[in-house]
């Protein structure tokens, strides 16, 4: 690999490392304090569960940060099954 390729690879690694570090900085306090605000069903779960979801939070932290800031709880799915189950609206 030439020096430009190595520089690009190093830059990409630094970006990914920074993203994951930011995710870890967000995820640890979120798992301890904020997860109950997003999902009330998590209340009372033990430390093992919280440690299990920590890697996923480190990756998807921007999505959980938006949900935490907006105060959203459970996402509502818009699938074909849910749409078909809704009563038809009369015009």
N, C-alpha and C positions, 0 to 999 in steps of 0.2 A: 504494500500500500504506500502511496506517496504521502508526503507530509500534509497535503490538503485533506486527504481522506482521513488521516489520523486526527487532524484538528476537528473535522466535522464529527467524527465518532466521539471524541472527547467532549465536545460541546453538547451533543445529544445525551451523553451519559450524565453530564452535569445538570442538564435541564430535568431529566427524569429523576435524578437524585434529589434535586431541589423540590420537585413536585411531591415526591414521596415524603420528604422531610416536612413540608408544609402540611401534608396529610396527617402525619404523625402528631404534629403540634396541635392540629385541630381535633384529631380523633380521641386522644387521651382525655382531655377535659369533657369532650362530648359524651364519651362512654360513661364517665363518672357522673356528670351533672345534667347534660342536656338531652339525653336520649329519651327520658320520660316525657319530655315536652313534645317530641315528635311521635312517639309510640307509647301510649300509656300502658299497654300490655306488658312492657318490659319491666315494670316495677316489681321488685322482689326477686328478679333473676340473679343468679350467683355470679361470682367473679369469673368462673370458667366460661360461661356464655359470653360475657363481655370481652374476654380475651380472644374468644373464637371469632367474634365479628370485627375485631380491631384491624386485621389486614384488609378486609373489604372496605372498611371505612377509610383507610389510608388511600385506597385507590379511588373511591367514589366520593371523596369528601366534599367536592364542590356541590354535588346534588343535595347532600345532607345539610350543608351550610345554607343553601337557598331555602330548603324546607324549614330549617330552624328559624331563619330570619322572617320568613313569610308567615310562620305560625301554622303551617299546614300539618294536618294529622295523617289520616289514612288517604292514600291516593285512590281516586275513583277510576276504575278501569272502564274503558269504552270499547268493549269487545262486541262481536256480532251476537253472542249469546245474551249479553246484558241488554243490548239494544232491542233484540227480538222479544225479550221478556217484559219490556216496558209496555204499559198500555198505550194503545194507539190514540193519538190526539185527534179530536173531532174538529174539523174546520168550521 
